[in-house]
Amino acid sequence: MEPRVALLGMILESNRFAKPATEKDFRSLTWLSGDALLEEARAPVPSLATEFAGFVSAMDATGPWTPVPCLLAASHPAGPVEEATFEKAVAEMENALRNAGPVDAVYICNHGAMVATHLDDPDGALVQRIRAVAGATPILVMTLDLHANISQAMVDATDLIVGYRTNPHVDMRERGEEAAFSLRRILAAGTRPAMALVKPPISPASVTLLTAEGPYGAAIDYGQRRQAELGGAILNVSAFGSFIFSDVQDCGLSIVVTARKDPEAAQSLAQEIADFAWAERAGFRRRLMPLEDAVAMARDENRAPVIYSDAGDNPGGGGSGRTTELLSALHAAGAENVLYGSFFDPELAEEAHRLGVGARFTARFNRNQGSDPWDRWDSPFSAEAEIVALGDGEVVGERGMTAGRRLTLGRTAALRVGGIDVVVISDRTQTADPVFFHMLNLNVGKAHTVVVKSRGHFRAGFAGWFSPDRVKEVDTGGLTSPVLERWPFKRIPRPSFPLDPDTVWRG
C-alpha cells in the first residue's frame, strides 16, 4: 500500500500575558507550503520543526508513500495568536487538503499550547476542522510538545497523539519517527486505535517538569515501563505537563494512552499513571535562588563555575528576552568573567554593526521601551561598552534541543560591559545552545559565570560544562516567572495543586 499522507501543522506556545503573535511572527520562523515545505523537511540541515523532518524521513525510509504537503506554520513562543493569522493559516490547510483529494492519513505537527485571541483551544479547533475536511476514514496522527494543554477535542478528533518524553527536549526527531512508524502499523492493521485521557488536578510550573529527575520524569518512566510490560497492547503513552502560562481550562497534567484496539486497556493504564503522578505531587514545587544570593555568588571567585537561568525571562516561554534586572545587578556589583546570553535588541545590534569591532560607546539596552503590560519588566539600562565581536547570526545548533538545526538569529554582537560579555541578538530566541556564545568566539569553558535567558532547555546544551548541582535558577521578574502565586490566572481549573495545596483527588 502506498498511502497518501497530508502534512500540516501550526506550532505556537502561547503565554497569555505576552504580546500577541501575528503572521509576521510565524513568517519570521516557518511558513512553508507545497513543494517548499517538503524540500525543507528533506534538507540535510532543516530549519523547521525537528519532529516534522523526522516524520518525513521515517516515511521515506519505510516504504512508498505520497506526501501531500499543505502548510506548516511556526512561531517562537509568544502571546495568543491573532484571530486573522490563525484563521488564515487554517484556511490554507483546509484548502490544500480539499484540493488534494482523498488522503489515507494526515500528520499534524503542533505544539499543543496555543491560545488565540478568539479561542482558548485553537489546537483542538484546528484538528476538528481538519477532520471535517479529511472525513471520518483517514487516520490522523499528531505530535505535540510535552508542554501541551490537552483537550478532549484534540483526543476525539485524532487517532494517535505522540508527545515528547524529554525536557530539555532532545527527542523531537525520534517522536516524529515514532509517529510515522505507528502510522504504518495502523494502516497495515486496518484497525483504529483507541485513546484515553486522564487529567489529575496538577498544574505545575515548567521548572518542575524536568524529565531526568523529579515526579514528572518518574511518571514518564513509569508509563514507558508499563507500556513495555503490557506488550503489544499499547501503541503509545504520553504524559503532558502542560504550559500553565496559557491560562486555559485545559491546563494541567494530562495522561494520554493509545491502545492498539482496546479502549478499556487505554483507560486503565491512563488512570494508573495519573494515580502514580498524583502520589508524587509534592515534588511539583521548586525554590528559586534569590537575586541577591545570585549576585553574591557571581562575585565569589573561590567557587566552581556556575550557570544561571534568568528564570523570569525565558523567550522559550513567551518572555521578551529584554529584561535587565539580572544584568544591571551583576554590572552594579562589579561581577567579572561573566557571559550573558542573549539579549534581544535589534536596534542595539544594528548600532554595534555600524560602529564596528573595537569601538567603545554607551550601550543603551531597551532604548525604546514599550508601554504595553507585557513591556513592564523591560527597563532601560545603559553602560559603557566595547564591541568585541560581530556576526550575521546564521549558525547551526551544536548541542541539546537545537543540535543540527539551522538557526537564523539576525545581526548579533558581543558587547563587553565591565566584566560581562553580553550577547545581543536580533531574533527573540532562548539561549539553549552554546553556539550563541561560540559564534562570537566567547569561550563557555573559560567563564566563571554564565547567564542564559532560558528556562530549562539550556541544561542539555550546556551539560558538558555544568553538572546539575552547578545550575542555578534565579528568581527574576518577567513574563515567565515560575512563582505562580504572582499571576492572575483566571481559567485554570481550580482547585489544582500546587496552587491549591489542599486539593483532593480520588481519580
N, C-alpha and C positions, 0 to 999 in steps of 0.2 A: 504493500500500500504506500502510495506517495501522497501524504497529507498536504493539504493547503492550509497554511497557518498564518493568520493575520498577526502583525506585530505592532504594538502601540503602547502608550503609557503617558502618564503625567506625574512628574516627580516634584514634590514640594513638601517640606516640613514646615508647618505654619505655627509661628509664635503669635498668639492672639494679641499680644501687646506691642508687636513690632510693626514697622512700616509695611503697608500692603504691597503685594507682589504684582507687578504689571507685566505686560507682554515683553517689554524691554528686558526685564529680569530673566525671563525664560530664554529669550533670543541671545542674551549675553553668555549663556551656558550651552543649552541644547534646544534647538527647534528644527528637527530634521524629519523629512518625509520621503517616501518613494525610494528611488534608487540611491539617493544620497544617504538615507538612513541605513540601508543595507551595506553600502560601501564603507561607511564609518564603523559599523559593527564588526566588519571583517578586516579592518585595518590592523597592521602589526602593532601599532600603539594607539588604540582608540581614545577618544576624548569623552565619549558618552558613558553612561552607567555601566559599570563592570559586569553586573549580572545580565544585562541585556546582551552584551558581547558574548558572555559565557553561554547564554541560551542559544544564540545563533551558531556559535562554534560547535556546541554539542549536537545540535540538529544536523549540522553539516557532516559531523563525524559518524553519525549513527544511521545513515541511510538517506535515500532520496526524499526530498520534500520540496514543496513550492512555497517559498516565503511570500507573504503579501504585506510589504512594509507600508504602514499607514502614517502614523505620526508619533514621534517621541519628543515630548517637551519636558524640560527640566530646568529648575531654578535653584540657586543657592537657597538655603533656609531663609525665610522672611516672614512677613505677616500674612494675613489672609489674602488669597489670590482675588484680584478684582473680578467682578462678575463678567465683564466683557471678555477678559482674557480666558477665563475658564470656558465660557460658552463658545468662544471661537475655536479653542483647541478641541473640545469635544465634538463640535460640529464637523471639524475637519476629519476627525477619526471616523465619525459616523458616515460621512460622505464617501471616504475612501473605502470603508468596509462595504458599504452599499454598492458602490460601483465595481467592486472586485468580484461580486457574485458569491455564490455559496463557498463557505470555508468549512474545514473539518475541525478547526480549533482556533482559539485566539490566545496569544500570550500578552498579558498586561503587566507592564513594568511600572509600578507605582512606588511611592514611599509609604503612604498609608496614614500620614498625619497631616493631611492637607485640610485647611479650612478655607472657605470662600466668603466673600463679603455678603453673599446671599444664601449660603448653605453651611450648615455645621458638619455635614458629611458628604463633601463632594466626591471623595473616593467611592463611597457607596453609590452615589448618583451616577458616576461615570460607568461603573461596571453594570449597573442596571440598564443604562441606555445602550451600552454595547451589547448586552444580552438581548435587548429588544430588537436591535438591528440584525444581529447574527442569527437569532432564532433559538429555539429550545434544544436543537440537536447538537451543535458544536460544543466541544469541550473547552471551557475557559479556565486557564491556569494563570495564577498571578504570583509574582514575587513582591515581597514587602520588606522594608527596613524593620528591625526588631523594635523600633520606637513607634510603630504604627498604632493607631487607635482603631481597634477592630469593632466594626458594627455588624449587626445581624444582616443588614442589607448586603454587605460585602460577602458574607458567607453564603447567603441564599442565592446570589447571582453567579457564583463561581463554582467550579468543581474541585479545585485544589488551590490552596494558599500555602506558599513556601516562604518562611521568614528566615532572616539571618539568624545565626546562632552565636555570633561573636560580637563582643563590644569591649575594646575597639573593633570596628568592622574590618575583618580581613578575609571573610569567606564569601564575599558577594559573587565572585565568579563561580564558585562551587554551588551556590544556591541557584544561580541561573542554569548551570548544567543539570542540577537535580531536577529542576522544573522540566527541562527538555527530556531527560531520561524517563521521568514519571509520565509525561505526556505520551511518549512512545508506548509505555506499558499500558496506559489506559486505553489508547486507541487499539492496541493489539488484543486486549482482553475483551473489548466490546461491552464492558460493564461499568456503569457510572459509579464513581466513588461516593462515600458518604462522609460528610463533615459534621463536626460538633464544636460548639463554642461554649466555654465556661469562663465567667468573669468574677473572680473573688474581689471583694472591695478593698483593693490595694492600689493607691495612686502615688507611685514613688517619684522622687526627683531623679533625674537622669544620672547624677553622680553615684547613685546606689545601684545602677544597673550594669556594673561590670560583670563579665562572664568568667574571668579567671578565678574569682573569689566571690564570697557573699551569697545571699539567698537566691538571687536571680540566676547566677551561674549554676548553683546547685539544682534549681528547678529545671533548667535546660538539660543538665546532665542526667537528672532523674528521668526526664521524659525520653531522652535518647536511649537510656538503658532499658526502660520498659518497652520501648518500641522493638528493640533487638530481641528481648525476651519473648515477645509475642509473635516472633517470626514474621511471616508474610502477611499477617492480617492487617497491619497498619502501614499505610503508604507514607505518611508524614506526621511529625509532631513539631509544632511551632509554639513557642511561648513569647508573647509580645509584652514588653514592659510599658509601652505607650509613651506619649510625649505630653506631659502634664501642662506645658505652656500653651497647648492648643485650646485648653479650657472648653471641652465639649463633653456631652453626655456619654460619649463612648470612650473617654479617657479611662485608664486603669488596666491593670494586668489582665491579659487575655490568653487563654489556652485554647489553641485550635488543633484539633486532631482529625486527620483524614484517614478513614479506613478504606480498604480496597472495595468492600461492598456492604459491610455490616454496620449500620448506624448505631446499634447498641454497643458494639466494641469501641467505636469512636467516642461515644458519650461517656462510657465507663472510664476510659483512660483519661479523657479530658478532666473529668471530675477528680480522679485520683491525683493528677498532677496539681490541680488547683488546691486540693486539700494539703498537699505537701508544701506548696508555696505559702499557704496561709499559716501553717505551723511554724514557718521560718520568718514570719513577717517582722519580727523585732529587728532583723538585720537591715530593713529598709530605712535606716536612719544613718546620717553621717554628719560628723562635726568638721567644720572648715577651720583653716588656720586664720586667726585674726590678722588684719592688715599690719598692725604694729609689730606682731611677732614675726611676720614675713620680712618686714624691713630690718628688724634686728638681726634676723638670721642672715640676710643678704650681706650685712656688714661684718659678720663673723668670718674672719679669714682662716680660722683654725678648724674648719669642718670640711667634710667631703662635698663635692659639687652637688647641687640640687636643681630640680626643675620645678617651676611654679606654674600652676594653671590659674590664669586670670579668670576665675570661675564665673564671675558675673557678666563677662563679655565674650561669649563664645559665638562667633559668626556661624558656626555649625548648628546653632540652635536658634538663629534669628538675631543674635547680637549684632550691634552696629560695627564692631571692630574698631571703635573710635574712642572708647573711654580712656581717660588719662589718670584715673585715681592712683593706680599702682605705679605707673611710670613716673608721675610727678613726685610721689612719696619716695621712691628709690632715688630719684635725682636729688631731692632736697636732703636726703640722708647721706649723700656722697657715696653711694654704693659703687664698687669697682668691679671690673671684669664681668659685666652683665651683658647677655644677649637678650634682646627683647623683640619678639616677633608675634604677629606682624600688625602694624598699624595701617588701617585702610584710610588713605588720604591722597586721592589722585592729584589734588592741587599741590600738595607738598612734594609729591614725587615729580611732578612736572617742573616745579621750580628747581629742584635739585638737578634735573637733567639740563635745564637752561644754564645753570651755574657751572656744572662740571665737577669732576673728581678733584679733591684738594681744596675746593672753595670753603670758606668759612662764612656763616651767615646766621641770622636769627631764625631758627626753625619755628614756625607758628603752626602748631597742631590744632586742628578744628578751627581754622580761621573764619569759617562760615557756619557757625553752629546754628542749627535749625531751632524752631520754636514749637515743634510738634511734641506731643507727650513722649514719643519714643526717642527724642533727642536729648532728654533732660540730663542724662549721665555723660554726654559728650562735651565736657567742659574744655574750653580753650586752655592751652598750655604752651608757653614759649620758652625757649632755651637756646643758648649759643651752641652751634653745631658745626661739625666738619663733615663734608661729604667724603666717605671713604670708598664707596663703590656704587656703580650704577648697573642696571640690567634691563633687558626687554621683557622679562617675566615669562619667556617661552621655555618651559622646563618639562622634564618627565619625572614623576614621583620616584623616590628612592626606596622608601620603606613604609610599612604599615598600610593603611587603607588606600593610599594613592600610589602605591608602588606600581610602576609600569604604566601609569595613566598620564596622558598628556594634559598639562595644566597651562592655562593662559592667565597670567597674573597682571598683565599690563605693565606699564613702566614701574620699575622698582628702584629703590635706593637704600643704601646703608648709611645712616647718619650717626656720627659719634657725638653723643650728648653727655658731657662729663665722662664718667666711667661706664656709660651704657651705649652699646651699639644697637640702634633701633632700625629694624627693617620696615620700610614703608612700601606698601603695595597699592595697586590701582584696581584690584578686583577683590571684593569682600569675601574672603575665604579664611577658614580656620587654619592655624598653623599646626598641622598634624604630622608633618613630614620634615625631616632635617634639610630637605632641599631648599626650603625657604631661606635658610642661612647659608648653605653651601653654594647656592647660585651667586652669592655676593662675596664669596671667599671668606666667610666668617666660620671659624672652626668651633663646632659644638664641643668637641673633646677637650678644648683648652679653656672653656668658660667656667667661671666659678659659680655663676647663677644663670640659668636660662629661664626666661619667662615666655609662655605661649598663650595666645588667645585661642584656647581650645578647651573643651570640657573633659574629654577622656580619650579621644582617638589618638592624641599625641603619645599616649602610653606605648602603643605599638611602634610608632615611628621612632621614638627615642629610647626604646628599651635597651639598645646596645650601650648606652651611656648611663642610664638611670634605672636602678632596680626600684621595685615598688616602694621601699622604705625611704627612697630619696625623691619621691614625688609628693608635692605639697599643693593642696587645693586651697587657694586664698579667697577669703570672704570679701569680695569686691562687689560694688554696685553695678547694675546693668540689666539688660533685658533677659539675661539667663541666670540671674541669681538663684541658686538652688535652695535658698532659705524660703520654703514655701509659705510660711506664715506672713511673709511680706506682700503677698499677691492677692488682689481682689477677685479670686476665682468665683464665677457665678454659675457655671454649668456643670462642673464636675459632680458626679453623683455623690451624695453625702448620706450617711456617714461613710468615710473612706479613710483607711489607715495609710500613712501616719498623720494626716491632717486631723483626724479624729482618733486619738489613741484608744478610746474605749469601744471602738467599732466591734460589733459582734456579727459573726457569720457562721452558719451551720451547713453551708453548701446546698 
